[in-house]
Amino acid sequence: MEHREAKRWTNLAGLFSRPKPKVGVTPADVVHRENKWRLLRYRPRPAGVAFRTPVLLVPSLINRHYVLDLMPGKSFTEHLVAQGYDVFCIDWGTPGPEDRFLSFDEIVDGYLGRALRLSARTAGAPNAHALGYCMGGLMTAIHATAHPERFASMVAVAAPVTFDDPGLLSRWSRTPTFDVDALVKAFGNVPWQLMQSAFHLLRPTLNLSKTVHLLDRAWDDEFLDGFLALETWGNDNVSFPGEAYRRYIEDLYRGNQLAAGTFSFAGKPARLEAITCPTLAITFEHDNIVPWQSAKLLVDRVSSPDKQWLHLHGGHVGAMVSRAAAKALWPQLVQYFAARDVPREAAPEVAREAAPEVAREAAPEIAREAAPEIARDAAPELAPDAGGPRPSNVEVRGHGNGRRRARSGR
């Protein structure tokens, strides 16, 4: 105990001079670059890729992608690669003043659509598994309403689908005094600092509770590195392109058009019932950003006969990136993808034949731009660890498969 106390105060005294933890270091190459966004492909494990269908990770538009690539040993991306998957990830980049008129459709139909097609084409597969986190899950679901054939399966993690919920963000967005047009006119792109202040107001005592937690665990070097990594990610956010933000607030938050079936996407209504690919919605009991009721609606609406709802007793970030998530959630996601895939060794002829078909579907400009420049070490010197709430019990509800509860391994 005395050693622990001495270690605690030594670590606290040197907190600001402590070397930054190595984060976001899973090796990756850039396979496509367009405007500010880029498509990363993580290098396979030494034994090679075991499954023919790639996994595309779709992070939130206003958060850095490296939330899914933590420190070595605590990275969901690293975990997928180690299990033999060909893993791709969208890095949305940082919008400039010239992106204030970038539309929601350009991002969700154009950028996301090209990322899906390029991931499949590069891997030599007819389609891809996609995992969308938070707003990334919402955008993935909207895209799937128009193009379900591009998905081998879709996983939506804490992805809001209906905005008629008791959450504070929904209430604030519907406040008559919130003038979206004036905000976009004044700033162009909505500053990340403004959005971050709103998120902080959701839990006014969060900084205090984090400080108490830090003081309590400061003796633990592993915890401390993870804490600092997560703080790095939490304070490295992205501004929202103005026109895309305007539509996001007016049509989705205020109009709740996606749930109503009146949201227009790719020239036609985006109906969740049009989603026919295997679908898994993951919700968190203590999510103060996306209430679980908002995210669960996805599995209630999709037409796929293969749909599941996984409910965890964690928070918006911690339940996905914590040590407990690595033990309980990540293996379930690996199993989910594996059950909807074919090992590469079992169907080599499919992998050989898939590429020409996908190449024909891809836009010609994508074929020209897809692989002229391969950049080494694409993952930036960033990424966080967890430390958030640990999932305790996990509920799995599968369409037609009943319901089961599993201990998550605290």
Secondary structure, DSSP 8 states (H G I E B T S, - for coil): -HHHHHHHHHHHHTTTTS-----S-S-EEEEEEETTEEEEEE---TT---BSS-EEEE--TTB-GGGGS-STTS-HHHHHHHTT--EEEEE-----GGGTT--HHIIIIIIHHHHHHHHHHHHT-S-EEEEEETHHHHHHHHHHHH-GGGEEEEEEES------SS-HHHHHHT-TT--HHHHHHHHSSB-HHHHHHHHHHHSTTHHHHHHHHHHHHTT-HHHHHHHHHHHHHHT-B--B-HHHHHHIIIIIIIT-HHHHT--EETTEE--GGG--S-EEEEEETT-SSS-HHHHHHHHHH---SSEEEEEESS-TTHHHHSHHHHHHHHHHHHHHHHHTS-BGGG-HHHHHHHHHHHHHHS-HHHHHHSSS---SS-S-S------S----EEEEEETTTEEEEEE---
